[in-house]
Amino acid sequence: GPNMVGPPASQGGAGGAPPGLETYVVTSKAPDTGEVVVRTLIGEFTECGANHGRKVFKKLPDKGAEAVDVFLYYWDARDGPTFEGWWFGNKLGGTQVWSHNASAAMTPPQSGWKIPWDGAPRPTLVVENKALMQRAGGPEKL
């Protein structure tokens, strides 16, 4: 009947993530935002499901940018230790991946992200829980 509840995604519109869903914010502390990969990863990622016992996050589309699907997800050791950890990729378990973190933490690790995925860790790329950032109040404004 008319009391059907629509999918939660339809509520809130442009107001970001619906309440109750975790959001992670990816930032870079270096002036490397000109790099396509870094630019692809920077932004807000909202919880959109689960995979291999961890939450999956999908990047909110950038305004005015061509929409690239960017997922932040965990992959376990079923395909070997090389593939275990957290990934930024265009789909779960897809072949197009931008970054890898060998951490097996329950939540996306803050640092240690390798760009490219088989390269050296990029210490300037930071992944943070948005709610924790807001609770912490962020950097002191002097």
ABEGO torsion letter per residue (X at the ends): XAABBBBAAABGEAAEBBBGBBBBBBBBABAAAABAAAAAABEBBBBAEBBGGBBBBBBBBBBGBBBBBBBBBBBBAAAEAAABEBBBBABBGBABBABBBABABABBBABGBBOBAABBBBAABBBBBAAAAAAAGEBBBX
